[in-house]
Structure formats: structure tokens, C-alpha cells
């Protein structure tokens, strides 16, 4: 099991909308993540900086960020592009984070 973490940036004033969209996560996207080996996925918000911190446990070769070639993920990115910082292909701008401490 691998633990992955990365950060993203939410546009100002979009906390409620971001939360609403994730509370209504599309079932087919949820299933894709599970099928890809993502067993846990949490996203936290630092409201002072609008920085989103994502953490996931992955059993396999990669996490959610490796699914960008699938149609459903591309549709999700387009759906989310208006409320967060994105790349030209609508993928969220992400910065991988290095784990420097872990306690079980």
C-alpha cells in the first residue's frame, strides 16, 4: 500500500461549491477510483490560502492523478475547471508532496 499526497488550489469563494460537487461524486468516477486501487481519498482545505491538500492510499501502480486519459476523469476535470486552478487540459494543477514523517 502506497500513501500519496498532493496539493491543489481552490478559487476564492468556492468552498461550498467544491464540497457540494464532491458530496455528489459521480458513481462511475467513484468506481473507477476503487478499481484503480484507491482505497482511501481525503481532501482538506486550508481556508487561509485556499490550498487543497489531498491524501490517498493506493494499492497498485498509481493514484487518481494517473487516470487522466479516461473519459470520465476528463469530464470531471472539465466539470471542476471553473472553481479551481487548472492546466490547459482542465486537469487540476497539482504539486506532489513528499512524505517526511509517518506514524502507524
MOPAC internal coordinates of N, CA, C and O (Angstrom, degrees):
PM7 1SCF
backbone

  N    0.0000 0     0.00 0     0.00 0    0    0    0
  C    1.4534 1     0.00 0     0.00 0    1    0    0
  C    1.5244 1   108.04 1     0.00 0    2    1    0
  O    1.2310 1   121.27 1   -51.31 1    3    2    1
  N    1.2980 1   115.18 1   128.69 1    3    2    1
  C    1.4702 1   121.36 1   177.83 1    5    3    2
  C    1.5246 1   108.60 1  -108.10 1    6    5    3
  O    1.2310 1   120.70 1   -35.70 1    7    6    5
  N    1.3247 1   116.27 1   144.30 1    7    6    5
  C    1.4590 1   122.48 1   175.11 1    9    7    6
  C    1.5245 1   107.82 1  -107.68 1   10    9    7
  O    1.2310 1   120.79 1   -53.83 1   11   10    9
  N    1.3148 1   116.09 1   126.17 1   11   10    9
  C    1.4643 1   121.13 1   179.43 1   13   11   10
  C    1.5207 1   109.51 1  -118.25 1   14   13   11
  O    1.2310 1   120.80 1   -34.38 1   15   14   13
  N    1.3221 1   116.07 1   145.62 1   15   14   13
  C    1.4635 1   120.88 1   175.47 1   17   15   14
  C    1.5199 1   109.01 1  -141.10 1   18   17   15
  O    1.2310 1   121.07 1   -34.63 1   19   18   17
  N    1.3147 1   115.57 1   145.37 1   19   18   17
  C    1.4606 1   120.65 1   177.38 1   21   19   18
  C    1.5156 1   108.11 1  -155.95 1   22   21   19
  O    1.2310 1   121.26 1   -16.21 1   23   22   21
  N    1.3261 1   115.20 1   163.79 1   23   22   21
  C    1.4597 1   119.12 1   178.31 1   25   23   22
  C    1.5270 1   109.57 1  -120.71 1   26   25   23
  O    1.2310 1   121.92 1   -24.95 1   27   26   25
  N    1.3300 1   113.93 1   155.05 1   27   26   25
  C    1.4596 1   123.40 1   178.78 1   29   27   26
  C    1.5323 1   106.68 1  -138.54 1   30   29   27
  O    1.2310 1   120.32 1    -3.54 1   31   30   29
  N    1.3161 1   117.00 1   176.46 1   31   30   29
  C    1.4615 1   120.20 1  -178.91 1   33   31   30
  C    1.5270 1   110.13 1  -127.06 1   34   33   31
  O    1.2310 1   121.25 1   -54.10 1   35   34   33
  N    1.3351 1   115.22 1   125.90 1   35   34   33
  C    1.4620 1   122.40 1   177.68 1   37   35   34
  C    1.5227 1   109.24 1   -93.67 1   38   37   35
  O    1.2310 1   120.16 1   -42.81 1   39   38   37
  N    1.3205 1   117.30 1   137.19 1   39   38   37
  C    1.4616 1   120.14 1   176.48 1   41   39   38
  C    1.5299 1   110.06 1   -65.49 1   42   41   39
  O    1.2310 1   121.23 1   -31.47 1   43   42   41
  N    1.3083 1   115.25 1   148.53 1   43   42   41
  C    1.4670 1   123.06 1   179.93 1   45   43   42
  C    1.5230 1   110.79 1   -51.65 1   46   45   43
  O    1.2310 1   120.81 1   -45.46 1   47   46   45
  N    1.3377 1   116.06 1   134.54 1   47   46   45
  C    1.4544 1   121.45 1   174.67 1   49   47   46
  C    1.5175 1   115.82 1    77.12 1   50   49   47
  O    1.2310 1   119.31 1  -167.40 1   51   50   49
  N    1.3168 1   118.92 1    12.60 1   51   50   49
  C    1.4675 1   121.38 1  -174.17 1   53   51   50
  C    1.5312 1   114.24 1  -107.99 1   54   53   51
  O    1.2310 1   120.13 1  -169.02 1   55   54   53
  N    1.3193 1   117.37 1    10.98 1   55   54   53
  C    1.4677 1   120.21 1  -177.21 1   57   55   54
  C    1.5362 1   112.10 1   -56.81 1   58   57   55
  O    1.2310 1   120.22 1   129.34 1   59   58   57
  N    1.3219 1   117.18 1   -50.66 1   59   58   57
  C    1.4608 1   120.23 1  -177.00 1   61   59   58
  C    1.5264 1   111.57 1   -62.68 1   62   61   59
  O    1.2310 1   120.48 1   137.55 1   63   62   61
  N    1.3207 1   116.68 1   -42.45 1   63   62   61
  C    1.4697 1   119.97 1  -179.78 1   65   63   62
  C    1.5250 1   111.08 1   -66.77 1   66   65   63
  O    1.2310 1   120.41 1   137.71 1   67   66   65
  N    1.3245 1   116.82 1   -42.29 1   67   66   65
  C    1.4654 1   121.02 1   178.15 1   69   67   66
  C    1.5336 1   109.96 1   -60.61 1   70   69   67
  O    1.2310 1   120.88 1   134.73 1   71   70   69
  N    1.3254 1   115.92 1   -45.27 1   71   70   69
  C    1.4632 1   120.99 1   178.72 1   73   71   70
  C    1.5195 1   110.97 1   -62.65 1   74   73   71
  O    1.2310 1   120.18 1   134.60 1   75   74   73
  N    1.3215 1   117.27 1   -45.40 1   75   74   73
  C    1.4724 1   121.27 1  -179.76 1   77   75   74
  C    1.5233 1   110.81 1   -59.18 1   78   77   75
  O    1.2310 1   120.42 1   133.03 1   79   78   77
  N    1.3312 1   116.81 1   -46.97 1   79   78   77
  C    1.4615 1   119.93 1  -178.20 1   81   79   78
  C    1.5233 1   111.53 1   -63.33 1   82   81   79
  O    1.2310 1   120.29 1   141.66 1   83   82   81
  N    1.3166 1   117.05 1   -38.34 1   83   82   81
  C    1.4633 1   118.89 1   179.36 1   85   83   82
  C    1.5284 1   111.98 1   -74.97 1   86   85   83
  O    1.2310 1   119.88 1   149.50 1   87   86   85
  N    1.3221 1   117.83 1   -30.50 1   87   86   85
  C    1.4660 1   120.13 1   174.66 1   89   87   86
  C    1.5197 1   111.24 1   -66.93 1   90   89   87
  O    1.2310 1   120.37 1   158.46 1   91   90   89
  N    1.3176 1   116.91 1   -21.54 1   91   90   89
  C    1.4588 1   122.46 1   178.62 1   93   91   90
  C    1.5322 1   110.56 1  -109.87 1   94   93   91
  O    1.2310 1   120.39 1  -147.24 1   95   94   93
  N    1.3356 1   116.86 1    32.76 1   95   94   93
  C    1.4585 1   122.24 1  -178.45 1   97   95   94
  C    1.5256 1   110.23 1   -50.22 1   98   97   95
  O    1.2310 1   121.16 1   -47.83 1   99   98   97
  N    1.3030 1   115.39 1   132.17 1   99   98   97
  C    1.4590 1   121.10 1  -178.63 1  101   99   98
  C    1.5317 1   110.14 1   -60.24 1  102  101   99
  O    1.2310 1   119.94 1   -48.02 1  103  102  101
  N    1.3317 1   117.72 1   131.98 1  103  102  101
  C    1.4720 1   120.64 1  -179.32 1  105  103  102
  C    1.5294 1   113.27 1   -56.08 1  106  105  103
  O    1.2310 1   120.16 1   142.00 1  107  106  105
  N    1.3274 1   117.29 1   -38.00 1  107  106  105
  C    1.4707 1   119.50 1  -178.87 1  109  107  106
  C    1.5291 1   111.78 1   -69.31 1  110  109  107
  O    1.2310 1   119.94 1   150.18 1  111  110  109
  N    1.3352 1   117.73 1   -29.82 1  111  110  109
  C    1.4590 1   120.78 1   175.51 1  113  111  110
  C    1.5323 1   110.15 1   -73.64 1  114  113  111
  O    1.2310 1   120.68 1   138.82 1  115  114  113
  N    1.3161 1   116.31 1   -41.18 1  115  114  113
  C    1.4628 1   120.91 1   175.79 1  117  115  114
  C    1.5298 1   110.26 1   -57.84 1  118  117  115
  O    1.2310 1   120.28 1   134.48 1  119  118  117
  N    1.3203 1   117.08 1   -45.52 1  119  118  117
  C    1.4614 1   121.01 1  -179.42 1  121  119  118
  C    1.5288 1   111.23 1   -65.64 1  122  121  119
  O    1.2310 1   120.03 1   140.15 1  123  122  121
  N    1.3246 1   117.55 1   -39.85 1  123  122  121
  C    1.4600 1   121.31 1   177.78 1  125  123  122
  C    1.5286 1   110.45 1   -59.64 1  126  125  123
  O    1.2310 1   120.21 1   135.13 1  127  126  125
  N    1.3166 1   117.20 1   -44.87 1  127  126  125
  C    1.4613 1   121.00 1   178.76 1  129  127  126
  C    1.5272 1   110.84 1   -61.45 1  130  129  127
  O    1.2310 1   120.51 1   133.89 1  131  130  129
  N    1.3160 1   116.63 1   -46.11 1  131  130  129
  C    1.4703 1   120.53 1   178.45 1  133  131  130
  C    1.5284 1   110.64 1   -61.01 1  134  133  131
  O    1.2310 1   120.66 1   134.88 1  135  134  133
  N    1.3272 1   116.34 1   -45.12 1  135  134  133
  C    1.4656 1   120.57 1  -179.72 1  137  135  134
  C    1.5282 1   111.98 1   -63.42 1  138  137  135
  O    1.2310 1   120.66 1   151.55 1  139  138  137
  N    1.3328 1   116.34 1   -28.45 1  139  138  137
  C    1.4679 1   121.27 1   179.46 1  141  139  138
  C    1.5290 1   112.04 1   -82.05 1  142  141  139
  O    1.2310 1   120.26 1   177.64 1  143  142  141
  N    1.3337 1   117.11 1    -2.36 1  143  142  141
  C    1.4564 1   120.44 1   177.04 1  145  143  142
  C    1.5121 1   115.31 1    97.10 1  146  145  143
  O    1.2310 1   119.80 1  -171.36 1  147  146  145
  N    1.3226 1   117.99 1     8.64 1  147  146  145
  C    1.4633 1   120.45 1   177.48 1  149  147  146
  C    1.5297 1   107.16 1   -81.71 1  150  149  147
  O    1.2310 1   120.78 1   -70.31 1  151  150  149
  N    1.3413 1   116.10 1   109.69 1  151  150  149
  C    1.4649 1   119.72 1  -176.21 1  153  151  150
  C    1.5234 1   112.34 1   -97.89 1  154  153  151
  O    1.2310 1   120.07 1   156.08 1  155  154  153
  N    1.2888 1   117.47 1   -23.92 1  155  154  153
  C    1.4628 1   122.18 1   175.57 1  157  155  154
  C    1.5267 1   107.68 1  -140.62 1  158  157  155
  O    1.2310 1   120.97 1   -38.07 1  159  158  157
  N    1.3206 1   115.75 1   141.93 1  159  158  157
  C    1.4649 1   119.62 1   179.74 1  161  159  158
  C    1.5170 1   106.91 1  -150.99 1  162  161  159
  O    1.2310 1   120.56 1   -65.11 1  163  162  161
  N    1.3148 1   116.53 1   114.89 1  163  162  161
  C    1.4600 1   122.03 1   178.06 1  165  163  162
  C    1.5184 1   109.09 1  -123.24 1  166  165  163
  O    1.2310 1   120.89 1   -35.39 1  167  166  165
  N    1.3263 1   115.90 1   144.61 1  167  166  165
  C    1.4577 1   121.39 1   174.45 1  169  167  166
  C    1.5268 1   107.33 1  -129.13 1  170  169  167
  O    1.2310 1   120.98 1   -51.74 1  171  170  169
  N    1.3243 1   115.73 1   128.26 1  171  170  169
  C    1.4590 1   122.65 1  -179.97 1  173  171  170
  C    1.5249 1   108.34 1  -115.15 1  174  173  171
  O    1.2310 1   120.49 1   -27.28 1  175  174  173
  N    1.3276 1   116.67 1   152.72 1  175  174  173
  C    1.4642 1   122.08 1   179.98 1  177  175  174
  C    1.5196 1   110.63 1  -118.95 1  178  177  175
  O    1.2310 1   120.74 1   -51.88 1  179  178  177
  N    1.3245 1   116.19 1   128.12 1  179  178  177
  C    1.4625 1   122.56 1   168.63 1  181  179  178
  C    1.5234 1   105.48 1   -92.89 1  182  181  179
  O    1.2310 1   120.25 1   -76.81 1  183  182  181
  N    1.3211 1   117.12 1   103.19 1  183  182  181
  C    1.4679 1   120.99 1  -173.73 1  185  183  182
  C    1.5227 1   113.28 1   -68.34 1  186  185  183
  O    1.2310 1   119.70 1   158.27 1  187  186  185
  N    1.3183 1   118.18 1   -21.73 1  187  186  185
  C    1.4688 1   120.03 1   178.14 1  189  187  186
  C    1.5165 1   111.83 1   -68.86 1  190  189  187
  O    1.2310 1   120.18 1   146.64 1  191  190  189
  N    1.3327 1   117.26 1   -33.36 1  191  190  189
  C    1.4649 1   121.26 1  -175.77 1  193  191  190
  C    1.5243 1   113.18 1  -116.53 1  194  193  191
  O    1.2310 1   120.12 1   175.48 1  195  194  193
  N    1.3321 1   117.38 1    -4.52 1  195  194  193
  C    1.4696 1   123.03 1  -174.03 1  197  195  194
  C    1.5314 1   112.13 1    60.15 1  198  197  195
  O    1.2310 1   121.02 1  -153.90 1  199  198  197
  N    1.3329 1   115.65 1    26.10 1  199  198  197
  C    1.4590 1   120.48 1   177.32 1  201  199  198
  C    1.5228 1   109.42 1   -86.96 1  202  201  199
  O    1.2310 1   121.17 1   -51.59 1  203  202  201
  N    1.3209 1   115.36 1   128.41 1  203  202  201
  C    1.4519 1   121.81 1   173.82 1  205  203  202
  C    1.5200 1   107.98 1   -94.71 1  206  205  203
  O    1.2310 1   120.38 1   -47.66 1  207  206  205
  N    1.3189 1   116.87 1   132.34 1  207  206  205
  C    1.4600 1   122.60 1   177.20 1  209  207  206
  C    1.5185 1   107.25 1  -113.38 1  210  209  207
  O    1.2310 1   120.57 1   -60.21 1  211  210  209
  N    1.3262 1   116.52 1   119.79 1  211  210  209
  C    1.4616 1   121.37 1  -178.42 1  213  211  210
  C    1.5225 1   110.51 1  -110.20 1  214  213  211
  O    1.2310 1   121.42 1   -39.70 1  215  214  213
  N    1.3114 1   114.89 1   140.30 1  215  214  213
  C    1.4675 1   122.25 1   178.37 1  217  215  214
  C    1.5221 1   107.50 1  -134.52 1  218  217  215
  O    1.2310 1   121.15 1   -43.04 1  219  218  217
  N    1.3276 1   115.41 1   136.96 1  219  218  217
  C    1.4586 1   119.01 1   175.52 1  221  219  218
  C    1.5146 1   111.38 1  -147.87 1  222  221  219
  O    1.2310 1   121.55 1   -30.51 1  223  222  221
  N    1.3115 1   114.64 1   149.49 1  223  222  221
  C    1.4580 1   121.66 1   171.95 1  225  223  222
  C    1.5181 1   106.52 1  -101.12 1  226  225  223
  O    1.2310 1   121.64 1   -46.45 1  227  226  225
  N    1.3247 1   114.46 1   133.55 1  227  226  225
  C    1.4541 1   119.56 1  -174.81 1  229  227  226
  C    1.5192 1   109.74 1  -128.96 1  230  229  227
  O    1.2310 1   121.12 1   -48.38 1  231  230  229
  N    1.2946 1   115.45 1   131.62 1  231  230  229
  C    1.4493 1   122.17 1   174.53 1  233  231  230
  C    1.5269 1   106.50 1  -112.53 1  234  233  231
  O    1.2310 1   120.39 1   -88.33 1  235  234  233
  N    1.3097 1   116.85 1    91.67 1  235  234  233
  C    1.4583 1   121.00 1  -175.94 1  237  235  234
  C    1.5102 1   110.66 1   155.06 1  238  237  235
  O    1.2310 1   121.13 1    21.92 1  239  238  237
  N    1.3261 1   115.45 1  -158.08 1  239  238  237
  C    1.4577 1   120.69 1  -173.80 1  241  239  238
  C    1.5187 1   114.87 1   -87.65 1  242  241  239
  O    1.2310 1   119.20 1   164.74 1  243  242  241
  N    1.3085 1   119.12 1   -15.26 1  243  242  241
  C    1.4551 1   119.94 1  -177.50 1  245  243  242
  C    1.5067 1   111.30 1  -168.24 1  246  245  243
  O    1.2310 1   120.74 1    -9.45 1  247  246  245
  N    1.3057 1   116.19 1   170.55 1  247  246  245
  C    1.4542 1   120.97 1  -178.97 1  249  247  246
  C    1.5141 1   112.80 1  -102.33 1  250  249  247
  O    1.2310 1   121.47 1    20.62 1  251  250  249
  N    1.3087 1   114.79 1  -159.38 1  251  250  249
  C    1.4611 1   121.20 1  -176.18 1  253  251  250
  C    1.5226 1   112.59 1   -60.32 1  254  253  251
  O    1.2310 1   120.25 1   149.65 1  255  254  253
  N    1.3239 1   117.13 1   -30.35 1  255  254  253
  C    1.4572 1   120.35 1  -176.89 1  257  255  254
  C    1.5228 1   112.78 1   -71.76 1  258  257  255
  O    1.2310 1   120.31 1   170.48 1  259  258  257
  N    1.3321 1   117.01 1    -9.52 1  259  258  257
  C    1.4595 1   121.24 1   178.85 1  261  259  258
  C    1.5254 1   112.32 1   -94.72 1  262  261  259
  O    1.2310 1   119.63 1  -173.15 1  263  262  261
  N    1.3069 1   118.31 1     6.85 1  263  262  261
  C    1.4649 1   122.21 1  -176.34 1  265  263  262
  C    1.5300 1   112.45 1  -103.85 1  266  265  263
  O    1.2310 1   120.01 1  -166.17 1  267  266  265
  N    1.3051 1   117.58 1    13.83 1  267  266  265
  C    1.4536 1   122.44 1  -172.99 1  269  267  266
  C    1.5131 1   116.70 1   -64.98 1  270  269  267
  O    1.2310 1   119.80 1   165.99 1  271  270  269
  N    1.3027 1   117.98 1   -14.01 1  271  270  269
  C    1.4647 1   120.09 1   179.16 1  273  271  270
  C    1.5325 1   112.02 1   -86.80 1  274  273  271
  O    1.2310 1   120.18 1   172.09 1  275  274  273
  N    1.3296 1   117.27 1    -7.91 1  275  274  273
  C    1.4597 1   119.64 1  -179.86 1  277  275  274
  C    1.5270 1   110.27 1   -80.30 1  278  277  275
  O    1.2310 1   120.97 1   -32.00 1  279  278  277
  N    1.2991 1   115.74 1   148.00 1  279  278  277
  C    1.4640 1   121.29 1  -177.67 1  281  279  278
  C    1.5259 1   111.59 1   -61.87 1  282  281  279
  O    1.2310 1   119.89 1   137.69 1  283  282  281
  N    1.3205 1   117.81 1   -42.31 1  283  282  281
  C    1.4600 1   120.51 1  -176.54 1  285  283  282
  C    1.5315 1   111.39 1   -66.47 1  286  285  283
  O    1.2310 1   119.90 1   142.07 1  287  286  285
  N    1.3235 1   117.80 1   -37.93 1  287  286  285
  C    1.4666 1   120.13 1   178.38 1  289  287  286
  C    1.5244 1   109.98 1   -68.85 1  290  289  287
  O    1.2310 1   119.76 1   140.59 1  291  290  289
  N    1.3130 1   118.06 1   -39.41 1  291  290  289
  C    1.4645 1   120.58 1   177.29 1  293  291  290
  C    1.5270 1   110.89 1   -62.92 1  294  293  291
  O    1.2310 1   120.28 1   141.55 1  295  294  293
  N    1.3288 1   117.06 1   -38.45 1  295  294  293
  C    1.4587 1   120.41 1   176.55 1  297  295  294
  C    1.5362 1   110.84 1   -66.32 1  298  297  295
  O    1.2310 1   120.36 1   140.37 1  299  298  297
  N    1.3357 1   116.91 1   -39.63 1  299  298  297
  C    1.4681 1   120.85 1   178.06 1  301  299  298
  C    1.5211 1   110.55 1   -63.49 1  302  301  299
  O    1.2310 1   121.11 1   134.86 1  303  302  301
  N    1.3412 1   115.47 1   -45.14 1  303  302  301
  C    1.4696 1   118.77 1   178.55 1  305  303  302
  C    1.5213 1   110.85 1   -57.67 1  306  305  303
  O    1.2310 1   119.94 1   134.93 1  307  306  305
  N    1.3232 1   117.72 1   -45.07 1  307  306  305
  C    1.4645 1   121.26 1   179.72 1  309  307  306
  C    1.5345 1   110.42 1   -62.67 1  310  309  307
  O    1.2310 1   120.58 1   141.66 1  311  310  309
  N    1.3231 1   116.50 1   -38.34 1  311  310  309
  C    1.4641 1   122.90 1   178.76 1  313  311  310
  C    1.5222 1   111.16 1   -64.16 1  314  313  311
  O    1.2310 1   119.90 1   145.88 1  315  314  313
  N    1.3222 1   117.80 1   -34.12 1  315  314  313
  C    1.4561 1   122.61 1  -176.08 1  317  315  314
  C    1.5322 1   113.72 1   -93.64 1  318  317  315
  O    1.2310 1   119.80 1   168.51 1  319  318  317
  N    1.3125 1   118.00 1   -11.49 1  319  318  317
  C    1.4720 1   122.28 1  -171.03 1  321  319  318
  C    1.5208 1   114.11 1   -60.49 1  322  321  319
  O    1.2310 1   119.56 1   152.80 1  323  322  321
  N    1.3203 1   118.45 1   -27.20 1  323  322  321
  C    1.4597 1   119.72 1  -177.56 1  325  323  322
  C    1.5223 1   113.76 1   -78.29 1  326  325  323
  O    1.2310 1   119.74 1   170.04 1  327  326  325
  N    1.3427 1   118.09 1    -9.96 1  327  326  325
  C    1.4652 1   118.73 1  -176.33 1  329  327  326
  C    1.5251 1   113.78 1  -119.75 1  330  329  327
  O    1.2310 1   120.09 1  -176.40 1  331  330  329
  N    1.3325 1   117.44 1     3.60 1  331  330  329
  C    1.4580 1   118.77 1   179.29 1  333  331  330
  C    1.5218 1   111.02 1  -147.60 1  334  333  331
  O    1.2310 1   120.86 1   -15.77 1  335  334  333
  N    1.3183 1   115.97 1   164.23 1  335  334  333
  C    1.4568 1   121.58 1   179.12 1  337  335  334
  C    1.5260 1   108.88 1   -70.68 1  338  337  335
  O    1.2310 1   120.71 1   -52.78 1  339  338  337
  N    1.3479 1   116.24 1   127.22 1  339  338  337
  C    1.4615 1   120.67 1  -175.78 1  341  339  338
  C    1.5262 1   111.55 1  -132.45 1  342  341  339
  O    1.2310 1   122.07 1   -16.97 1  343  342  341
  N    1.3198 1   113.64 1   163.03 1  343  342  341
  C    1.4640 1   122.52 1   172.54 1  345  343  342
  C    1.5233 1   108.93 1   -83.64 1  346  345  343
  O    1.2310 1   119.59 1    -8.70 1  347  346  345
  N    1.3388 1   118.38 1   171.30 1  347  346  345
  C    1.4714 1   120.90 1   179.56 1  349  347  346
  C    1.5351 1   114.16 1   -56.39 1  350  349  347
  O    1.2310 1   119.75 1   153.03 1  351  350  349
  N    1.3384 1   118.08 1   -26.97 1  351  350  349
  C    1.4717 1   120.32 1   179.08 1  353  351  350
  C    1.5283 1   112.47 1   -89.49 1  354  353  351
  O    1.2310 1   120.06 1  -167.90 1  355  354  353
  N    1.3379 1   117.49 1    12.10 1  355  354  353
  C    1.4660 1   125.75 1  -179.29 1  357  355  354
  C    1.5200 1   113.88 1    76.76 1  358  357  355
  O    1.2310 1   119.23 1   176.01 1  359  358  357
  N    1.3223 1   119.08 1    -3.99 1  359  358  357
  C    1.4606 1   119.54 1   176.33 1  361  359  358
  C    1.5232 1   108.51 1   -66.38 1  362  361  359
  O    1.2310 1   120.13 1   -34.95 1  363  362  361
  N    1.3293 1   117.36 1   145.05 1  363  362  361
  C    1.4560 1   118.48 1   179.02 1  365  363  362
  C    1.5305 1   110.60 1   -65.77 1  366  365  363
  O    1.2310 1   121.15 1   -37.58 1  367  366  365
  N    1.3117 1   115.41 1   142.42 1  367  366  365
  C    1.4601 1   119.63 1   173.10 1  369  367  366
  C    1.5239 1   105.41 1   -70.07 1  370  369  367
  O    1.2310 1   120.72 1   -61.26 1  371  370  369
  N    1.3260 1   116.23 1   118.74 1  371  370  369
  C    1.4620 1   120.78 1  -178.39 1  373  371  370
  C    1.5188 1   110.25 1  -123.12 1  374  373  371
  O    1.2310 1   121.61 1   -30.74 1  375  374  373
  N    1.3065 1   114.53 1   149.26 1  375  374  373
  C    1.4545 1   122.23 1   174.93 1  377  375  374
  C    1.5235 1   107.17 1  -124.75 1  378  377  375
  O    1.2310 1   119.82 1   -66.43 1  379  378  377
  N    1.3298 1   117.94 1   113.57 1  379  378  377
  C    1.4634 1   119.25 1   177.59 1  381  379  378
  C    1.5172 1   110.16 1   -63.33 1  382  381  379
  O    1.2310 1   120.82 1   -34.29 1  383  382  381
  N    1.3076 1   116.03 1   145.71 1  383  382  381
  C    1.4526 1   121.59 1   179.21 1  385  383  382
  C    1.5282 1   109.73 1  -115.08 1  386  385  383
  O    1.2310 1   121.30 1   -41.63 1  387  386  385
  N    1.3064 1   115.11 1   138.37 1  387  386  385
  C    1.4613 1   121.36 1  -179.98 1  389  387  386
  C    1.5220 1   109.49 1   -86.76 1  390  389  387
  O    1.2310 1   120.65 1   -48.00 1  391  390  389
  N    1.3134 1   116.37 1   132.00 1  391  390  389
  C    1.4526 1   120.05 1   175.54 1  393  391  390
  C    1.5282 1   109.06 1   -75.78 1  394  393  391
  O    1.2310 1   120.63 1   -54.08 1  395  394  393
  N    1.3122 1   116.41 1   125.92 1  395  394  393
  C    1.4605 1   120.58 1  -179.86 1  397  395  394
  C    1.5388 1   111.98 1  -116.56 1  398  397  395
  O    1.2310 1   120.41 1   173.61 1  399  398  397
  N    1.3271 1   116.83 1    -6.39 1  399  398  397
  C    1.4560 1   120.78 1   176.30 1  401  399  398
  C    1.5216 1   108.57 1  -157.90 1  402  401  399
  O    1.2310 1   120.94 1   -38.65 1  403  402  401
  N    1.3306 1   115.81 1   141.35 1  403  402  401
  C    1.4615 1   121.46 1   175.32 1  405  403  402
  C    1.5099 1   108.03 1  -147.69 1  406  405  403
  O    1.2310 1   120.73 1   -45.37 1  407  406  405
  N    1.3291 1   116.21 1   134.63 1  407  406  405
  C    1.4609 1   121.45 1   175.21 1  409  407  406
  C    1.5096 1   108.33 1  -129.70 1  410  409  407
  O    1.2310 1   120.29 1   -51.93 1  411  410  409
  N    1.3026 1   117.05 1   128.07 1  411  410  409
  C    1.4465 1   121.77 1  -179.89 1  413  411  410
  C    1.5089 1   110.39 1   -92.81 1  414  413  411
  O    1.2310 1   120.10 1   180.00 1  415  414  413

